[in-house]
Amino acid sequence: MIPLDVDAQKTRTLLLYLGLAKHKLDQREHARQKLATQISQLKKISTSSIKKRITELEQDIVEALSREKKIKTAQFTEEEHHKELVKKIDRLEKKLGKFLDSKESRKKRIQELEAKIKQRMASRKEKIDDIKVAIKNLENLYRDAKKDKTVSKMRLKTIQAKIKKLKEKIKAKKL
């Protein structure tokens, strides 16, 4: 069972590099064993065929050295490539973190602005509703005052002017 904090992709990459390194070490060991066998055979050889065996041995030594050199250079380049990939991953993780932080802050700001707008719209709606109630009260008052003969025409005009003023105020608030 793999713990949750282990990155599966990085684990696969690590295992791949370990496998490649093991394969190269096996090749190296094989070349050394081959060389050791030839040296032991060389000891058993008669002097007449020594020159032939020496040239073969020299070729095998050159081959073993070149393989070992290739292994070292390949391993070095793979390590450099791996380091470069790790650096890129780290940079991308940092950028992603910054992006997510800015995204969250942006989302928070948007929510705050929406709340302010809703609050203002609600207060505006309340004001409009209050004005409408005031208009209805004034209209009722105007109707009652019109029926009452003792109320002066000046008072009726004042009430009518207030109603008109409140209606204009509602039109202005709706815009």
C-alpha positions, 0 to 999 in steps of 0.5 A: 500500500502506497502512502498518500504523500508519495507522488506516484509519477515521481516514484515511477521516474525514480524506479526507471532511473534505478532500473537503467542504472542497474542494467548499466552496472550489470553490463559493466560487471559482465565486461569485467567478468569477460576480461577476467576470463580472458586473463585466466585463459591467457595464463594457460596459453602457450607462448606461440598464441600469446600475441594473438590473445594479447591483441584480443585482450587489448581489444576487449580492454578498449571495449570495456573502457569505452562501455564504462565511459558511455555508462558514466556519460549517459548516467551524468546526462540523465542526472542532469536531465533529472535535476533540470526536470525537478527544477522545472516541476518546482517552478511550475508548482510555485506558479500554480500556487501563486495562480491559485492564491490569486484566483482565491483572492479574486473570487473573494473580492468578487463575492465582497463586491456582489454583497455590497451591490446586493446590500445597496440594491436592497437599501435602494429597494427599501427606500423606494418601498418607503416612498411608495408607502408615503405616496399611498398615505399622502394620496389617502390623505389627499382623498380624505382632505378633498372630501372634507370641505374645511381643508383649504385649497392651498393645503390640497395643493401642498399635498399634491406637490408632495405626491408629485415630488415623491413620484419624481424621486422614485423615477430618479431612483429607478434610473 
